[in-house]
Amino acid sequence: MPSYKKQIKGEKKDAFDATYQKNSAKMQNPISIEACYKMLLEQMLFVNDSHASLQVTTDVLPEEVFMDDNKFSEFEASDVFINHPKTDRKIQELKAELSQKHPEGLEGIYNYGENEKIGFYYADNKKDLIGVVLETNLKQWEVGEIRCYATHTNANKYNLYYYKADTRTPAYLKSLSFENGRLWSYKKVGNTNNFEFVINQKELTSFKQLNDDTQYIYFKSFSNRKGKALKQFFEDTKDKLTAKSIIVDLRSNSGGNSKYSDVFLKLLKNKNVYVLTNCFTGSNGEQFTLKLLKNKKAKHLGQTTFGVIAYGMNYGYNYNTPSGHFNISPTDMNFHEYIAYEGKGITPEIPLDFNRDWIAQTLDIIESDSK
């Protein structure tokens, strides 16, 4: 991958090769799929590339086993179920302790959908966190089982090793923000603030006249698959962006092709631009953010972005490993100029509060700037 070629040199190359030799030697004898997965992840994490991913393709609990009571009973008696990692904490004491944690702290009780409550508590190093099942309505899970491990990387960013709720299959996500009582799909009990998201926005793009001096444009993505619609949006809005101040909303923008984003740079060049991002603004959405901020009149508001910016996938190839148990999606695009933000994200000049509408907050800031 371009990321490997850029990063794995000198002493890091020696360490990469030594780890390869160590782990490949362990794979000469039979080994569990999960143990192998952890070693493959260890190898991949030498490269700071949040786009590249490795997935387990063999489900721990296949659907046909889950749906068959006899087969499911056999699964419950299997070593893979019995030996699943469990907390060494007493559940009732842990629940009582976590229920008293500060609302804005990381430790506490989290909802996972409507069927489970997961308790997050610090590991022994007081940096990483462990997520354990406290309550569940899912028959494939038991109270006390570990659901995930959140490994601290920098600032409020974590890598998440977790087990899928339906199949119990291990998986891995990188560069997740732990903020506003949220880590990915886990949301802290009692925290109902979701203002970092664009609520009920189903359209790919949006244009609004907010007041006489302020307009708003929203981009959900710049995907090649939406190219026709993005081109049409450009034609529809290019003569409408006449206001003094423009809010460019890139919250949860999943990225895409710069040819659909960068055409808007000229339209916004001489405007007071207010760029909104959240922790799921990624890839070309992040690159577009930085390009907008080259405008001296631009300000960045909201939340630190995802941090999946320095590399990308053009062809989207993926490969099954020889064992058939894993699939790797490598990167093939090089945006190494943004490496300083990889795994960290772009921090906004003005963080917005999570307890009030972000557009309303931005309008207040615009009004203040105009005085």
BALOBA-1460 file (C-alpha; in Angstrom, 3 decimals):
// residues 371
<rec num="1" residu="m" x="0.000" y="0.000" z="0.000"/>
<rec num="2" residu="p" x="1.161" y="3.626" z="-0.445"/>
<rec num="3" residu="s" x="0.912" y="4.023" z="3.335"/>
<rec num="4" residu="y" x="3.289" y="1.093" z="3.877"/>
<rec num="5" residu="k" x="5.794" y="2.490" z="1.373"/>
<rec num="6" residu="k" x="5.671" y="5.932" z="2.971"/>
<rec num="7" residu="q" x="5.896" y="4.854" z="6.596"/>
<rec num="8" residu="i" x="7.657" y="1.508" z="6.997"/>
<rec num="9" residu="k" x="11.326" y="2.403" z="6.741"/>
<rec num="10" residu="g" x="14.496" y="2.101" z="8.831"/>
<rec num="11" residu="e" x="13.906" y="0.982" z="12.423"/>
<rec num="12" residu="k" x="10.179" y="0.713" z="11.803"/>
<rec num="13" residu="k" x="10.854" y="-1.695" z="8.925"/>
<rec num="14" residu="d" x="13.062" y="-3.782" z="11.222"/>
<rec num="15" residu="a" x="10.300" y="-3.900" z="13.848"/>
<rec num="16" residu="f" x="7.699" y="-4.740" z="11.186"/>
<rec num="17" residu="d" x="9.813" y="-7.632" z="9.894"/>
<rec num="18" residu="a" x="10.566" y="-8.906" z="13.406"/>
<rec num="19" residu="t" x="6.858" y="-8.944" z="14.236"/>
<rec num="20" residu="y" x="6.145" y="-10.751" z="10.975"/>
<rec num="21" residu="q" x="8.694" y="-13.447" z="11.823"/>
<rec num="22" residu="k" x="7.391" y="-13.790" z="15.387"/>
<rec num="23" residu="n" x="3.732" y="-14.087" z="14.369"/>
<rec num="24" residu="s" x="4.265" y="-16.272" z="11.306"/>
<rec num="25" residu="a" x="6.176" y="-18.741" z="13.477"/>
<rec num="26" residu="k" x="3.160" y="-18.984" z="15.796"/>
<rec num="27" residu="m" x="0.969" y="-19.795" z="12.799"/>
<rec num="28" residu="q" x="2.858" y="-22.953" z="11.876"/>
<rec num="29" residu="n" x="0.627" y="-24.937" z="14.207"/>
<rec num="30" residu="p" x="-3.178" y="-24.917" z="14.525"/>
<rec num="31" residu="i" x="-4.447" y="-21.652" z="15.978"/>
<rec num="32" residu="s" x="-7.876" y="-20.186" z="16.634"/>
<rec num="33" residu="i" x="-9.321" y="-17.741" z="14.121"/>
<rec num="34" residu="e" x="-9.470" y="-14.995" z="16.738"/>
<rec num="35" residu="a" x="-5.863" y="-15.496" z="17.863"/>
<rec num="36" residu="c" x="-4.784" y="-15.304" z="14.229"/>
<rec num="37" residu="y" x="-6.910" y="-12.205" z="13.697"/>
<rec num="38" residu="k" x="-5.241" y="-10.432" z="16.606"/>
<rec num="39" residu="m" x="-1.790" y="-11.169" z="15.206"/>
<rec num="40" residu="l" x="-2.778" y="-9.938" z="11.740"/>
<rec num="41" residu="l" x="-4.121" y="-6.743" z="13.316"/>
<rec num="42" residu="e" x="-0.879" y="-6.311" z="15.221"/>
<rec num="43" residu="q" x="0.964" y="-6.444" z="11.907"/>
<rec num="44" residu="m" x="-1.401" y="-4.000" z="10.188"/>
<rec num="45" residu="l" x="-1.251" y="-1.461" z="13.018"/>
<rec num="46" residu="f" x="2.369" y="-0.728" z="12.198"/>
<rec num="47" residu="v" x="0.910" y="1.315" z="9.360"/>
<rec num="48" residu="n" x="-1.058" y="4.419" z="10.303"/>
<rec num="49" residu="d" x="-3.811" y="3.994" z="7.719"/>
<rec num="50" residu="s" x="-7.370" y="4.146" z="9.031"/>
<rec num="51" residu="h" x="-8.887" y="3.399" z="5.624"/>
<rec num="52" residu="a" x="-7.265" y="-0.032" z="5.334"/>
<rec num="53" residu="s" x="-9.204" y="-2.774" z="7.096"/>
<rec num="54" residu="l" x="-9.150" y="-6.472" z="7.901"/>
<rec num="55" residu="q" x="-12.363" y="-8.411" z="8.490"/>
<rec num="56" residu="v" x="-13.121" y="-11.880" z="9.822"/>
<rec num="57" residu="t" x="-15.303" y="-13.645" z="7.248"/>
<rec num="58" residu="t" x="-16.108" y="-16.761" z="9.281"/>
<rec num="59" residu="d" x="-18.899" y="-16.007" z="11.746"/>
<rec num="60" residu="v" x="-18.543" y="-17.340" z="15.264"/>
<rec num="61" residu="l" x="-22.320" y="-17.794" z="15.397"/>
<rec num="62" residu="p" x="-23.694" y="-18.378" z="11.883"/>
<rec num="63" residu="e" x="-27.363" y="-17.594" z="11.255"/>
<rec num="64" residu="e" x="-28.223" y="-21.236" z="10.634"/>
<rec num="65" residu="v" x="-26.931" y="-22.121" z="14.107"/>
<rec num="66" residu="f" x="-28.698" y="-19.204" z="15.737"/>
<rec num="67" residu="m" x="-32.032" y="-20.181" z="14.155"/>
<rec num="68" residu="d" x="-31.815" y="-23.872" z="15.090"/>
<rec num="69" residu="d" x="-32.450" y="-24.497" z="18.808"/>
<rec num="70" residu="n" x="-30.535" y="-27.775" z="18.845"/>
<rec num="71" residu="k" x="-27.525" y="-26.308" z="17.074"/>
<rec num="72" residu="f" x="-27.647" y="-23.238" z="19.293"/>
<rec num="73" residu="s" x="-27.594" y="-25.447" z="22.398"/>
<rec num="74" residu="e" x="-24.525" y="-27.168" z="20.999"/>
<rec num="75" residu="f" x="-22.943" y="-23.782" z="20.425"/>
<rec num="76" residu="e" x="-23.577" y="-22.796" z="24.057"/>
<rec num="77" residu="a" x="-21.691" y="-25.929" z="25.118"/>
<rec num="78" residu="s" x="-18.744" y="-25.209" z="22.797"/>
<rec num="79" residu="d" x="-15.325" y="-23.982" z="23.898"/>
<rec num="80" residu="v" x="-15.627" y="-20.806" z="21.822"/>
<rec num="81" residu="f" x="-18.729" y="-19.792" z="23.810"/>
<rec num="82" residu="i" x="-17.557" y="-20.978" z="27.207"/>
<rec num="83" residu="n" x="-14.110" y="-19.412" z="26.826"/>
<rec num="84" residu="h" x="-15.295" y="-16.030" z="25.587"/>
<rec num="85" residu="p" x="-13.588" y="-13.341" z="27.713"/>
<rec num="86" residu="k" x="-15.528" y="-12.262" z="30.792"/>
<rec num="87" residu="t" x="-15.048" y="-9.522" z="33.324"/>
<rec num="88" residu="d" x="-13.545" y="-10.383" z="36.686"/>
<rec num="89" residu="r" x="-15.744" y="-7.716" z="38.311"/>
<rec num="90" residu="k" x="-18.932" y="-8.558" z="40.223"/>
<rec num="91" residu="i" x="-21.731" y="-7.344" z="38.000"/>
<rec num="92" residu="q" x="-24.041" y="-5.821" z="40.596"/>
<rec num="93" residu="e" x="-21.173" y="-3.978" z="42.249"/>
<rec num="94" residu="l" x="-19.928" y="-2.820" z="38.859"/>
<rec num="95" residu="k" x="-23.394" y="-1.567" z="37.859"/>
<rec num="96" residu="a" x="-23.725" y="0.339" z="41.115"/>
<rec num="97" residu="e" x="-20.271" y="1.863" z="40.690"/>
<rec num="98" residu="l" x="-20.762" y="2.853" z="37.048"/>
<rec num="99" residu="s" x="-24.197" y="4.348" z="37.698"/>
<rec num="100" residu="q" x="-22.497" y="6.892" z="39.971"/>
<rec num="101" residu="k" x="-19.897" y="8.023" z="37.444"/>
<rec num="102" residu="h" x="-19.834" y="11.624" z="36.297"/>
<rec num="103" residu="p" x="-22.205" y="12.204" z="33.339"/>
<rec num="104" residu="e" x="-19.384" y="13.651" z="31.228"/>
<rec num="105" residu="g" x="-16.829" y="10.979" z="32.150"/>
<rec num="106" residu="l" x="-16.000" y="8.013" z="29.938"/>
<rec num="107" residu="e" x="-16.776" y="5.360" z="32.510"/>
<rec num="108" residu="g" x="-20.448" y="4.566" z="32.895"/>
<rec num="109" residu="i" x="-23.410" y="2.621" z="31.554"/>
<rec num="110" residu="y" x="-24.172" y="2.810" z="27.831"/>
<rec num="111" residu="n" x="-27.089" y="1.760" z="25.677"/>
<rec num="112" residu="y" x="-26.364" y="-0.433" z="22.698"/>
<rec num="113" residu="g" x="-29.572" y="-0.131" z="20.717"/>
<rec num="114" residu="e" x="-32.698" y="-0.963" z="22.674"/>
<rec num="115" residu="n" x="-31.705" y="-4.450" z="23.787"/>
<rec num="116" residu="e" x="-28.525" y="-4.063" z="25.798"/>
<rec num="117" residu="k" x="-26.693" y="-2.038" z="28.392"/>
<rec num="118" residu="i" x="-22.907" y="-2.078" z="28.246"/>
<rec num="119" residu="g" x="-20.701" y="-0.955" z="31.112"/>
<rec num="120" residu="f" x="-17.450" y="0.827" z="30.260"/>
<rec num="121" residu="y" x="-14.723" y="0.913" z="32.893"/>
<rec num="122" residu="y" x="-11.020" y="1.687" z="32.791"/>
<rec num="123" residu="a" x="-8.484" y="-1.064" z="32.269"/>
<rec num="124" residu="d" x="-5.570" y="-1.314" z="34.696"/>
<rec num="125" residu="n" x="-3.569" y="1.284" z="32.741"/>
<rec num="126" residu="k" x="-6.339" y="3.874" z="33.343"/>
<rec num="127" residu="k" x="-6.266" y="4.829" z="29.647"/>
<rec num="128" residu="d" x="-7.959" y="1.989" z="27.797"/>
<rec num="129" residu="l" x="-11.542" y="0.949" z="28.486"/>
<rec num="130" residu="i" x="-13.352" y="-2.373" z="28.685"/>
<rec num="131" residu="g" x="-16.993" y="-2.768" z="27.694"/>
<rec num="132" residu="v" x="-18.929" y="-5.540" z="29.448"/>
<rec num="133" residu="v" x="-22.523" y="-6.735" z="29.018"/>
<rec num="134" residu="l" x="-24.556" y="-5.553" z="32.032"/>
<rec num="135" residu="e" x="-28.024" y="-6.278" z="30.662"/>
<rec num="136" residu="t" x="-29.142" y="-7.988" z="27.476"/>
<rec num="137" residu="n" x="-32.260" y="-9.265" z="25.748"/>
<rec num="138" residu="l" x="-30.170" y="-11.125" z="23.160"/>
<rec num="139" residu="k" x="-30.025" y="-14.867" z="23.683"/>
<rec num="140" residu="q" x="-26.522" y="-15.098" z="22.174"/>
<rec num="141" residu="w" x="-25.027" y="-12.941" z="24.931"/>
<rec num="142" residu="e" x="-24.696" y="-13.351" z="28.687"/>
<rec num="143" residu="v" x="-24.229" y="-10.789" z="31.417"/>
<rec num="144" residu="g" x="-20.558" y="-10.425" z="32.295"/>
<rec num="145" residu="e" x="-19.194" y="-11.155" z="28.841"/>
<rec num="146" residu="i" x="-16.786" y="-8.669" z="27.293"/>
<rec num="147" residu="r" x="-18.278" y="-6.887" z="24.293"/>
<rec num="148" residu="c" x="-15.375" y="-4.610" z="23.393"/>
<rec num="149" residu="y" x="-11.968" y="-3.177" z="24.227"/>
<rec num="150" residu="a" x="-11.319" y="0.514" z="23.523"/>
<rec num="151" residu="t" x="-7.597" y="1.253" z="23.169"/>
<rec num="152" residu="h" x="-6.599" y="4.887" z="23.626"/>
<rec num="153" residu="t" x="-4.483" y="6.302" z="20.785"/>
<rec num="154" residu="n" x="-4.430" y="10.093" z="21.227"/>
<rec num="155" residu="a" x="-6.583" y="12.907" z="22.629"/>
<rec num="156" residu="n" x="-10.144" y="11.478" z="22.705"/>
<rec num="157" residu="k" x="-9.464" y="8.909" z="19.955"/>
<rec num="158" residu="y" x="-9.721" y="5.148" z="20.458"/>
<rec num="159" residu="n" x="-9.350" y="2.004" z="18.400"/>
<rec num="160" residu="l" x="-12.137" y="-0.460" z="19.101"/>
<rec num="161" residu="y" x="-11.784" y="-4.241" z="19.156"/>
<rec num="162" residu="y" x="-15.327" y="-5.553" z="19.499"/>
<rec num="163" residu="y" x="-17.599" y="-8.536" z="19.002"/>
<rec num="164" residu="k" x="-20.553" y="-8.151" z="16.657"/>
<rec num="165" residu="a" x="-23.865" y="-8.319" z="18.495"/>
<rec num="166" residu="d" x="-25.540" y="-10.759" z="16.130"/>
<rec num="167" residu="t" x="-22.743" y="-13.192" z="15.186"/>
<rec num="168" residu="r" x="-20.257" y="-12.644" z="18.062"/>
<rec num="169" residu="t" x="-17.566" y="-12.344" z="15.386"/>
<rec num="170" residu="p" x="-14.575" y="-10.137" z="16.331"/>
<rec num="171" residu="a" x="-14.048" y="-6.920" z="14.371"/>
<rec num="172" residu="y" x="-11.944" y="-3.778" z="14.546"/>
<rec num="173" residu="l" x="-12.506" y="-0.053" z="14.030"/>
<rec num="174" residu="k" x="-9.913" y="2.721" z="14.150"/>
<rec num="175" residu="s" x="-9.877" y="6.395" z="15.123"/>
<rec num="176" residu="l" x="-13.223" y="6.571" z="16.943"/>
<rec num="177" residu="s" x="-13.972" y="9.612" z="19.095"/>
<rec num="178" residu="f" x="-15.165" y="9.025" z="22.653"/>
<rec num="179" residu="e" x="-17.128" y="12.211" z="23.282"/>
<rec num="180" residu="n" x="-20.615" y="13.449" z="24.216"/>
<rec num="181" residu="g" x="-21.330" y="10.119" z="25.876"/>
<rec num="182" residu="r" x="-20.809" y="8.301" z="22.600"/>
<rec num="183" residu="l" x="-18.356" y="5.766" z="21.304"/>
<rec num="184" residu="w" x="-19.527" y="4.659" z="17.866"/>
<rec num="185" residu="s" x="-22.863" y="2.852" z="18.496"/>
<rec num="186" residu="y" x="-22.619" y="3.008" z="22.280"/>
<rec num="187" residu="k" x="-24.496" y="5.946" z="23.843"/>
<rec num="188" residu="k" x="-24.364" y="6.783" z="27.526"/>
<rec num="189" residu="v" x="-27.560" y="6.258" z="29.505"/>
<rec num="190" residu="g" x="-29.096" y="9.630" z="30.340"/>
<rec num="191" residu="n" x="-27.291" y="11.494" z="27.580"/>
<rec num="192" residu="t" x="-29.827" y="12.198" z="24.849"/>
<rec num="193" residu="n" x="-27.917" y="15.013" z="23.156"/>
<rec num="194" residu="n" x="-27.388" y="14.322" z="19.458"/>
<rec num="195" residu="f" x="-26.831" y="17.832" z="18.128"/>
<rec num="196" residu="e" x="-23.549" y="16.786" z="16.505"/>
<rec num="197" residu="f" x="-25.662" y="15.010" z="13.891"/>
<rec num="198" residu="v" x="-27.843" y="16.370" z="11.105"/>
<rec num="199" residu="i" x="-31.185" y="14.981" z="12.235"/>
<rec num="200" residu="n" x="-33.704" y="13.664" z="9.679"/>
<rec num="201" residu="q" x="-31.548" y="14.705" z="6.728"/>
<rec num="202" residu="k" x="-32.220" y="12.064" z="4.081"/>
<rec num="203" residu="e" x="-31.167" y="14.074" z="1.041"/>
<rec num="204" residu="l" x="-27.651" y="13.930" z="-0.366"/>
<rec num="205" residu="t" x="-27.390" y="17.732" z="-0.459"/>
<rec num="206" residu="s" x="-29.332" y="20.725" z="0.762"/>
<rec num="207" residu="f" x="-29.425" y="24.497" z="0.201"/>
<rec num="208" residu="k" x="-31.221" y="26.953" z="2.482"/>
<rec num="209" residu="q" x="-31.520" y="30.715" z="2.931"/>
<rec num="210" residu="l" x="-31.300" y="31.081" z="6.709"/>
<rec num="211" residu="n" x="-31.562" y="34.879" z="6.840"/>
<rec num="212" residu="d" x="-30.716" y="37.909" z="4.705"/>
<rec num="213" residu="d" x="-26.973" y="37.517" z="5.281"/>
<rec num="214" residu="t" x="-26.526" y="33.772" z="5.731"/>
<rec num="215" residu="q" x="-27.016" y="30.724" z="3.521"/>
<rec num="216" residu="y" x="-26.526" y="27.046" z="4.251"/>
<rec num="217" residu="i" x="-25.303" y="24.142" z="2.110"/>
<rec num="218" residu="y" x="-25.082" y="20.526" z="3.210"/>
<rec num="219" residu="f" x="-23.147" y="17.622" z="1.697"/>
<rec num="220" residu="k" x="-23.765" y="14.076" z="2.900"/>
<rec num="221" residu="s" x="-21.038" y="12.673" z="0.649"/>
<rec num="222" residu="f" x="-19.102" y="13.230" z="-2.569"/>
<rec num="223" residu="s" x="-19.466" y="9.651" z="-3.725"/>
<rec num="224" residu="n" x="-18.842" y="8.677" z="-7.345"/>
<rec num="225" residu="r" x="-22.152" y="6.839" z="-7.222"/>
<rec num="226" residu="k" x="-23.869" y="10.180" z="-6.603"/>
<rec num="227" residu="g" x="-21.882" y="12.064" z="-9.247"/>
<rec num="228" residu="k" x="-24.854" y="13.007" z="-11.392"/>
<rec num="229" residu="a" x="-26.797" y="14.388" z="-8.446"/>
<rec num="230" residu="l" x="-23.756" y="16.311" z="-7.150"/>
<rec num="231" residu="k" x="-23.166" y="17.887" z="-10.565"/>
<rec num="232" residu="q" x="-26.811" y="18.925" z="-10.684"/>
<rec num="233" residu="f" x="-26.585" y="20.421" z="-7.190"/>
<rec num="234" residu="f" x="-23.610" y="22.492" z="-8.309"/>
<rec num="235" residu="e" x="-25.536" y="23.814" z="-11.310"/>
<rec num="236" residu="d" x="-28.561" y="24.549" z="-9.132"/>
<rec num="237" residu="t" x="-26.624" y="26.481" z="-6.476"/>
<rec num="238" residu="k" x="-23.698" y="28.151" z="-8.269"/>
<rec num="239" residu="d" x="-25.666" y="31.341" z="-8.874"/>
<rec num="240" residu="k" x="-27.490" y="31.280" z="-5.538"/>
<rec num="241" residu="l" x="-24.533" y="31.590" z="-3.154"/>
<rec num="242" residu="t" x="-24.830" y="35.332" z="-2.825"/>
<rec num="243" residu="a" x="-24.973" y="35.796" z="0.947"/>
<rec num="244" residu="k" x="-22.096" y="37.298" z="2.904"/>
<rec num="245" residu="s" x="-21.772" y="34.228" z="5.135"/>
<rec num="246" residu="i" x="-22.127" y="30.580" z="4.125"/>
<rec num="247" residu="i" x="-22.452" y="27.627" z="6.487"/>
<rec num="248" residu="v" x="-20.929" y="24.522" z="4.862"/>
<rec num="249" residu="d" x="-22.272" y="21.519" z="6.745"/>
<rec num="250" residu="l" x="-20.041" y="18.442" z="6.410"/>
<rec num="251" residu="r" x="-21.277" y="16.537" z="9.443"/>
<rec num="252" residu="s" x="-20.985" y="12.769" z="8.867"/>
<rec num="253" residu="n" x="-19.748" y="13.393" z="5.323"/>
<rec num="254" residu="s" x="-18.372" y="10.035" z="4.202"/>
<rec num="255" residu="g" x="-16.021" y="11.443" z="1.558"/>
<rec num="256" residu="g" x="-15.779" y="10.553" z="-2.095"/>
<rec num="257" residu="n" x="-14.260" y="12.173" z="-5.162"/>
<rec num="258" residu="s" x="-12.625" y="15.614" z="-4.958"/>
<rec num="259" residu="k" x="-13.909" y="16.523" z="-8.422"/>
<rec num="260" residu="y" x="-17.393" y="16.802" z="-6.901"/>
<rec num="261" residu="s" x="-16.300" y="18.779" z="-3.834"/>
<rec num="262" residu="d" x="-13.568" y="21.089" z="-5.062"/>
<rec num="263" residu="v" x="-15.717" y="22.798" z="-7.711"/>
<rec num="264" residu="f" x="-17.392" y="24.622" z="-4.822"/>
<rec num="265" residu="l" x="-14.125" y="26.178" z="-3.620"/>
<rec num="266" residu="k" x="-14.264" y="29.000" z="-6.176"/>
<rec num="267" residu="l" x="-17.880" y="29.740" z="-5.291"/>
<rec num="268" residu="l" x="-16.933" y="30.130" z="-1.628"/>
<rec num="269" residu="k" x="-13.594" y="31.888" z="-2.126"/>
<rec num="270" residu="n" x="-14.606" y="35.385" z="-1.053"/>
<rec num="271" residu="k" x="-17.273" y="34.401" z="1.472"/>
<rec num="272" residu="n" x="-17.265" y="34.196" z="5.240"/>
<rec num="273" residu="v" x="-17.301" y="30.400" z="5.408"/>
<rec num="274" residu="y" x="-18.296" y="28.479" z="8.532"/>
<rec num="275" residu="v" x="-17.408" y="24.793" z="8.178"/>
<rec num="276" residu="l" x="-19.285" y="22.332" z="10.401"/>
<rec num="277" residu="t" x="-17.815" y="18.871" z="11.078"/>
<rec num="278" residu="n" x="-18.383" y="16.045" z="13.520"/>
<rec num="279" residu="c" x="-16.412" y="12.938" z="14.476"/>
<rec num="280" residu="f" x="-17.775" y="11.039" z="11.461"/>
<rec num="281" residu="t" x="-16.637" y="13.587" z="8.862"/>
<rec num="282" residu="g" x="-14.069" y="11.533" z="6.978"/>
<rec num="283" residu="s" x="-11.871" y="11.060" z="3.933"/>
<rec num="284" residu="n" x="-12.530" y="13.644" z="1.206"/>
<rec num="285" residu="g" x="-14.898" y="15.391" z="3.602"/>
<rec num="286" residu="e" x="-11.832" y="16.119" z="5.733"/>
<rec num="287" residu="q" x="-9.684" y="17.084" z="2.762"/>
<rec num="288" residu="f" x="-12.407" y="19.482" z="1.607"/>
<rec num="289" residu="t" x="-12.495" y="20.953" z="5.115"/>
<rec num="290" residu="l" x="-8.780" y="21.774" z="4.978"/>
<rec num="291" residu="k" x="-9.105" y="23.268" z="1.492"/>
<rec num="292" residu="l" x="-11.961" y="25.481" z="2.657"/>
<rec num="293" residu="l" x="-9.864" y="26.628" z="5.623"/>
<rec num="294" residu="k" x="-7.216" y="28.030" z="3.285"/>
<rec num="295" residu="n" x="-9.688" y="30.863" z="2.901"/>
<rec num="296" residu="k" x="-8.654" y="33.425" z="5.531"/>
<rec num="297" residu="k" x="-12.326" y="34.225" z="6.078"/>
<rec num="298" residu="a" x="-13.174" y="30.601" z="6.923"/>
<rec num="299" residu="k" x="-13.737" y="29.209" z="10.406"/>
<rec num="300" residu="h" x="-13.982" y="25.580" z="11.472"/>
<rec num="301" residu="l" x="-16.708" y="24.761" z="14.016"/>
<rec num="302" residu="g" x="-18.083" y="21.624" z="15.641"/>
<rec num="303" residu="q" x="-16.161" y="18.500" z="16.537"/>
<rec num="304" residu="t" x="-12.811" y="16.950" z="15.604"/>
<rec num="305" residu="t" x="-13.130" y="14.930" z="12.396"/>
<rec num="306" residu="f" x="-12.676" y="11.172" z="11.911"/>
<rec num="307" residu="g" x="-9.001" y="11.073" z="10.923"/>
<rec num="308" residu="v" x="-9.238" y="8.857" z="7.808"/>
<rec num="309" residu="i" x="-7.696" y="11.334" z="5.418"/>
<rec num="310" residu="a" x="-4.141" y="10.497" z="4.294"/>
<rec num="311" residu="y" x="-4.943" y="7.511" z="2.054"/>
<rec num="312" residu="g" x="-7.900" y="6.193" z="0.115"/>
<rec num="313" residu="m" x="-9.461" y="3.538" z="-2.079"/>
<rec num="314" residu="n" x="-9.835" y="4.198" z="-5.771"/>
<rec num="315" residu="y" x="-10.622" y="0.731" z="-7.086"/>
<rec num="316" residu="g" x="-12.039" y="-0.673" z="-3.865"/>
<rec num="317" residu="y" x="-10.390" y="-4.058" z="-4.288"/>
<rec num="318" residu="n" x="-10.486" y="-6.535" z="-1.432"/>
<rec num="319" residu="y" x="-8.837" y="-9.910" z="-1.052"/>
<rec num="320" residu="n" x="-9.547" y="-13.118" z="0.825"/>
<rec num="321" residu="t" x="-6.562" y="-14.538" z="2.655"/>
<rec num="322" residu="p" x="-5.495" y="-18.133" z="1.773"/>
<rec num="323" residu="s" x="-7.206" y="-19.597" z="4.842"/>
<rec num="324" residu="g" x="-10.535" y="-18.155" z="3.723"/>
<rec num="325" residu="h" x="-11.184" y="-16.790" z="7.209"/>
<rec num="326" residu="f" x="-10.197" y="-13.164" z="6.537"/>
<rec num="327" residu="n" x="-10.688" y="-10.417" z="3.987"/>
<rec num="328" residu="i" x="-8.422" y="-7.408" z="3.599"/>
<rec num="329" residu="s" x="-9.313" y="-4.064" z="2.012"/>
<rec num="330" residu="p" x="-6.045" y="-2.257" z="1.229"/>
<rec num="331" residu="t" x="-5.670" y="1.382" z="0.235"/>
<rec num="332" residu="d" x="-4.343" y="2.372" z="-3.178"/>
<rec num="333" residu="m" x="-4.516" y="6.189" z="-3.085"/>
<rec num="334" residu="n" x="-1.805" y="8.407" z="-1.653"/>
<rec num="335" residu="f" x="-2.731" y="11.643" z="0.147"/>
<rec num="336" residu="h" x="0.278" y="11.457" z="2.454"/>
<rec num="337" residu="e" x="0.446" y="15.253" z="2.637"/>
<rec num="338" residu="y" x="-2.333" y="14.944" z="5.227"/>
<rec num="339" residu="i" x="-0.511" y="12.383" z="7.409"/>
<rec num="340" residu="a" x="-0.490" y="14.776" z="10.385"/>
<rec num="341" residu="y" x="-4.268" y="14.300" z="10.641"/>
<rec num="342" residu="e" x="-4.379" y="10.525" z="10.091"/>
<rec num="343" residu="g" x="-5.839" y="8.810" z="13.147"/>
<rec num="344" residu="k" x="-6.221" y="12.200" z="14.835"/>
<rec num="345" residu="g" x="-8.650" y="14.249" z="12.772"/>
<rec num="346" residu="i" x="-8.875" y="18.006" z="12.265"/>
<rec num="347" residu="t" x="-9.621" y="19.926" z="15.443"/>
<rec num="348" residu="p" x="-12.081" y="22.804" z="15.027"/>
<rec num="349" residu="e" x="-11.159" y="26.374" z="15.867"/>
<rec num="350" residu="i" x="-14.446" y="26.671" z="17.768"/>
<rec num="351" residu="p" x="-15.828" y="23.496" z="19.425"/>
<rec num="352" residu="l" x="-19.610" y="23.622" z="19.664"/>
<rec num="353" residu="d" x="-21.648" y="22.597" z="22.690"/>
<rec num="354" residu="f" x="-23.388" y="19.248" z="22.523"/>
<rec num="355" residu="n" x="-26.465" y="20.468" z="24.397"/>
<rec num="356" residu="r" x="-27.800" y="22.959" z="21.833"/>
<rec num="357" residu="d" x="-28.565" y="23.021" z="18.118"/>
<rec num="358" residu="w" x="-25.380" y="23.517" z="16.117"/>
<rec num="359" residu="i" x="-26.917" y="25.697" z="13.414"/>
<rec num="360" residu="a" x="-28.345" y="28.007" z="16.079"/>
<rec num="361" residu="q" x="-24.914" y="28.184" z="17.731"/>
<rec num="362" residu="t" x="-23.261" y="28.926" z="14.399"/>
<rec num="363" residu="l" x="-25.743" y="31.712" z="13.651"/>
<rec num="364" residu="d" x="-24.932" y="33.253" z="17.036"/>
<rec num="365" residu="i" x="-21.218" y="33.155" z="16.167"/>
<rec num="366" residu="i" x="-21.869" y="34.705" z="12.754"/>
<rec num="367" residu="e" x="-23.863" y="37.500" z="14.354"/>
<rec num="368" residu="s" x="-21.070" y="38.099" z="16.860"/>
<rec num="369" residu="d" x="-18.458" y="38.187" z="14.083"/>
<rec num="370" residu="s" x="-20.481" y="40.750" z="12.148"/>
<rec num="371" residu="k" x="-20.462" y="43.294" z="14.986"/>
